[in-house]
Amino acid sequence: MPAWRIRIEERIAKARALIGRLICFRSSKNRPRIVRTVRMAFAGTNVSLSQPGIMQKLTERIDDLKQRIAAWGKRIRRYTERSTRFNQNRLFQSDQKRLYKSLERPMVSGTGPAPNQADTVAFWRGLWSEPVNHSEVPWTEVVAS
């Protein structure tokens, strides 16, 4: 795996961890480590945790991080496609026969035999037929209206 991809994936992992801690703080689980992480997330922004609008700032920061994660994911996809295109062009110039053979080969997505259709239907039927009780929190009513 290229170094650039590892760096971007590490950034994504750190941002996801920070989102988790911000959500934890937003749900009033104020353990010292989480409070420290939230302070670091807002370092240099002149935002205090005792401000009245901190929940709005938390939501904005979480949304910002989610957008950054999406952008980094698209960057990985774009770079990978460019690298594949570049390698295929170079292979076309040097050895067309090998390029076409590699294009004819199916991409291996999973190993092993395909699952039995009856087992798959039984699995999903059992999963979807069970009733689930979702927690009804106040913010869902605000979003719905």
C-alpha positions in Angstrom: 0.0 0.0 0.0 1.4 3.4 -0.9 2.6 5.8 1.8 0.1 8.5 0.8 -2.8 6.1 1.2 -1.6 5.0 4.7 -1.3 8.7 5.7 -4.8 9.6 4.5 -6.3 6.5 6.2 -4.6 7.4 9.4 -6.1 10.9 9.2 -9.5 9.3 8.6 -9.1 7.0 11.6 -8.1 9.9 13.9 -11.1 12.0 12.7 -13.5 9.2 13.3 -12.2 8.7 16.8 -12.6 12.4 17.4 -16.1 12.3 16.1 -16.9 9.5 18.5 -15.6 11.4 21.5 -17.4 14.6 20.5 -20.7 12.6 20.2 -19.9 11.1 23.6 -19.4 14.6 25.1 -22.6 15.8 23.4 -24.6 13.0 25.1 -23.4 14.3 28.5 -20.8 11.6 29.2 -18.2 14.0 30.6 -15.3 11.8 31.6 -11.9 13.6 32.0 -10.3 12.1 28.9 -13.3 13.0 26.7 -13.3 16.6 28.1 -9.6 16.9 27.4 -10.1 15.6 23.8 -13.0 18.1 23.3 -10.8 21.0 24.6 -8.1 19.9 22.1 -10.6 19.7 19.3 -11.6 23.4 19.9 -8.0 24.6 20.7 -7.3 27.9 18.9 -10.9 28.6 18.1 -11.8 30.8 21.1 -14.6 28.4 22.1 -15.1 27.5 25.8 -16.9 24.4 27.0 -18.9 26.5 29.4 -20.4 28.7 26.7 -24.2 28.4 26.2 -24.0 27.5 22.5 -21.4 24.7 22.9 -23.8 22.0 21.6 -24.3 24.0 18.3 -20.5 24.3 18.0 -20.1 20.6 18.7 -22.6 19.7 15.9 -20.8 22.1 13.5 -17.4 20.5 14.4 -18.8 17.0 13.9 -20.3 17.9 10.5 -17.0 19.5 9.5 -15.1 16.4 10.4 -17.6 14.2 8.5 -17.2 16.4 5.4 -13.4 16.1 5.7 -13.6 12.3 6.0 -15.7 12.2 2.8 -13.2 14.4 1.0 -10.3 12.3 2.1 -12.1 9.1 0.9 -12.8 10.7 -2.5 -9.2 11.7 -2.7 -8.1 8.1 -2.1 -10.5 6.9 -4.8 -9.3 9.6 -7.2 -5.6 8.9 -6.6 -6.2 5.1 -6.9 -8.1 5.5 -10.2 -5.3 7.8 -11.5 -2.7 5.3 -10.5 -4.6 2.4 -12.2 -5.1 4.5 -15.4 -1.4 5.4 -15.4 -0.2 1.8 -15.0 -2.6 0.6 -17.7 -1.4 3.2 -20.1 2.2 2.3 -19.4 1.4 -1.4 -19.8 -0.4 -0.6 -23.1 2.6 1.1 -24.5 5.0 -1.7 -23.4 3.0 -4.9 -23.7 -0.6 -4.8 -25.0 -1.1 -8.5 -24.8 -0.5 -8.5 -21.0 -2.8 -5.5 -20.5 -5.7 -7.2 -22.3 -5.2 -10.4 -20.4 -5.2 -8.6 -17.1 -8.4 -6.8 -18.2 -10.1 -10.1 -19.1 -9.4 -11.6 -15.7 -12.3 -11.0 -13.3 -11.5 -9.0 -10.2 -11.6 -11.3 -7.2 -13.8 -9.7 -4.6 -14.4 -12.7 -2.3 -12.9 -16.1 -1.8 -14.8 -19.3 -1.4 -18.0 -20.6 -2.8 -21.1 -18.4 -3.1 -23.6 -18.7 -0.2 -26.6 -20.9 -0.6 -29.7 -19.0 -1.7 -32.0 -20.7 0.8 -29.6 -19.9 3.7 -29.4 -16.3 2.6 -33.2 -15.9 2.4 -33.6 -17.6 5.8 -31.0 -15.4 7.4 -32.5 -12.1 6.1 -36.1 -13.2 6.8 -35.2 -14.0 10.4 -33.4 -10.6 10.7 -36.2 -8.5 9.3 -39.1 -10.3 10.9 -38.1 -9.5 14.4 -39.6 -6.3 15.8 -37.0 -3.7 17.0 -37.6 -1.0 19.6 -35.8 2.1 18.7 -35.1 4.8 21.3 -37.3 7.8 20.7 -35.2 10.7 21.6 -36.4 14.3 21.5 -34.3 15.5 18.7 -36.0 13.1 16.2 -39.3 14.9 16.8 -37.6 18.2 16.0 -36.0 16.8 12.8 -39.3 15.2 11.7 -41.3 18.5 12.0 
